[in-house]
Amino acid sequence: MQALKIRKVGNSLGLVLPKEAVAKLKVVEGDTVYLTDARDGFRITPLDGTFAEQMVAAEDIMREDRDVLRELANR
Protein backbone atom coordinates (compact mmCIF):
# COMPACT_ATOMS: atom_id res chain seq x y z
CA MET A 1 0.00 0.00 0.00
CA GLN A 2 1.20 3.47 -0.81
CA ALA A 3 -0.04 6.74 0.72
CA LEU A 4 -1.03 9.45 -1.77
CA LYS A 5 -1.50 13.13 -0.94
CA ILE A 6 -4.56 15.05 -2.06
CA ARG A 7 -3.44 18.19 -3.91
CA LYS A 8 -5.23 21.28 -5.13
CA VAL A 9 -5.51 21.39 -8.92
CA GLY A 10 -7.18 24.63 -9.96
CA ASN A 11 -10.54 24.67 -8.17
CA SER A 12 -10.53 20.89 -7.72
CA LEU A 13 -8.60 18.29 -5.77
CA GLY A 14 -6.48 15.58 -7.34
CA LEU A 15 -4.09 12.71 -6.78
CA VAL A 16 -0.75 12.20 -8.43
CA LEU A 17 -0.30 8.54 -9.33
CA PRO A 18 3.17 7.05 -8.93
CA LYS A 19 4.81 5.82 -12.14
CA GLU A 20 4.38 2.19 -11.05
CA ALA A 21 0.59 2.65 -10.83
CA VAL A 22 0.50 4.44 -14.19
CA ALA A 23 2.47 1.58 -15.77
CA LYS A 24 0.21 -1.07 -14.25
CA LEU A 25 -2.94 0.78 -15.41
CA LYS A 26 -1.34 1.23 -18.86
CA VAL A 27 -2.52 4.83 -19.08
CA VAL A 28 -0.93 8.00 -20.38
CA GLU A 29 -1.67 11.67 -19.87
CA GLY A 30 -5.12 12.53 -21.21
CA ASP A 31 -6.58 9.02 -20.80
CA THR A 32 -9.79 8.52 -18.84
CA VAL A 33 -9.90 6.32 -15.76
CA TYR A 34 -12.95 5.33 -13.72
CA LEU A 35 -13.42 5.38 -9.96
CA THR A 36 -15.89 2.68 -8.95
CA ASP A 37 -17.18 1.43 -5.62
CA ALA A 38 -15.58 -1.76 -4.36
CA ARG A 39 -16.35 -3.89 -1.33
CA ASP A 40 -13.39 -2.57 0.60
CA GLY A 41 -13.26 0.99 -0.75
CA PHE A 42 -12.80 2.24 -4.29
CA ARG A 43 -11.19 0.95 -7.46
CA ILE A 44 -9.51 2.90 -10.28
CA THR A 45 -9.68 1.27 -13.68
CA PRO A 46 -8.81 2.42 -17.20
CA LEU A 47 -11.45 2.73 -19.89
CA ASP A 48 -12.16 -0.59 -21.56
CA GLY A 49 -12.74 0.32 -25.23
CA THR A 50 -14.47 -3.00 -25.95
CA PHE A 51 -16.97 -2.41 -23.16
CA ALA A 52 -17.64 1.12 -24.39
CA GLU A 53 -18.33 -0.20 -27.92
CA GLN A 54 -20.67 -2.86 -26.51
CA MET A 55 -22.59 -0.22 -24.57
CA VAL A 56 -23.03 1.92 -27.70
CA ALA A 57 -24.36 -1.15 -29.56
CA ALA A 58 -26.71 -1.99 -26.68
CA GLU A 59 -28.05 1.58 -26.57
CA ASP A 60 -28.69 1.44 -30.34
CA ILE A 61 -30.61 -1.83 -29.97
CA MET A 62 -32.63 -0.47 -27.03
CA ARG A 63 -33.52 2.64 -29.01
CA GLU A 64 -34.47 0.74 -32.20
CA ASP A 65 -36.40 -2.06 -30.48
CA ARG A 66 -37.98 -0.05 -27.66
CA ASP A 67 -41.48 -1.42 -28.33
CA VAL A 68 -40.30 -5.04 -28.36
CA LEU A 69 -38.34 -4.60 -25.13
CA ARG A 70 -41.29 -2.87 -23.45
CA GLU A 71 -43.58 -5.79 -24.44
CA LEU A 72 -41.07 -8.32 -23.07
CA ALA A 73 -40.81 -6.38 -19.81
CA ASN A 74 -44.58 -6.56 -19.36
CA ARG A 75 -44.65 -10.37 -19.56
C-alpha positions in Angstrom: 0.0 0.0 0.0 1.2 3.5 -0.8 0.0 6.7 0.7 -1.0 9.5 -1.8 -1.5 13.1 -0.9 -4.6 15.0 -2.1 -3.4 18.2 -3.9 -5.2 21.3 -5.1 -5.5 21.4 -8.9 -7.2 24.6 -10.0 -10.5 24.7 -8.2 -10.5 20.9 -7.7 -8.6 18.3 -5.8 -6.5 15.6 -7.3 -4.1 12.7 -6.8 -0.8 12.2 -8.4 -0.3 8.5 -9.3 3.2 7.1 -8.9 4.8 5.8 -12.1 4.4 2.2 -11.1 0.6 2.7 -10.8 0.5 4.4 -14.2 2.5 1.6 -15.8 0.2 -1.1 -14.2 -2.9 0.8 -15.4 -1.3 1.2 -18.9 -2.5 4.8 -19.1 -0.9 8.0 -20.4 -1.7 11.7 -19.9 -5.1 12.5 -21.2 -6.6 9.0 -20.8 -9.8 8.5 -18.8 -9.9 6.3 -15.8 -12.9 5.3 -13.7 -13.4 5.4 -10.0 -15.9 2.7 -9.0 -17.2 1.4 -5.6 -15.6 -1.8 -4.4 -16.3 -3.9 -1.3 -13.4 -2.6 0.6 -13.3 1.0 -0.7 -12.8 2.2 -4.3 -11.2 1.0 -7.5 -9.5 2.9 -10.3 -9.7 1.3 -13.7 -8.8 2.4 -17.2 -11.4 2.7 -19.9 -12.2 -0.6 -21.6 -12.7 0.3 -25.2 -14.5 -3.0 -25.9 -17.0 -2.4 -23.2 -17.6 1.1 -24.4 -18.3 -0.2 -27.9 -20.7 -2.9 -26.5 -22.6 -0.2 -24.6 -23.0 1.9 -27.7 -24.4 -1.1 -29.6 -26.7 -2.0 -26.7 -28.0 1.6 -26.6 -28.7 1.4 -30.3 -30.6 -1.8 -30.0 -32.6 -0.5 -27.0 -33.5 2.6 -29.0 -34.5 0.7 -32.2 -36.4 -2.1 -30.5 -38.0 0.0 -27.7 -41.5 -1.4 -28.3 -40.3 -5.0 -28.4 -38.3 -4.6 -25.1 -41.3 -2.9 -23.5 -43.6 -5.8 -24.4 -41.1 -8.3 -23.1 -40.8 -6.4 -19.8 -44.6 -6.6 -19.4 -44.7 -10.4 -19.6 
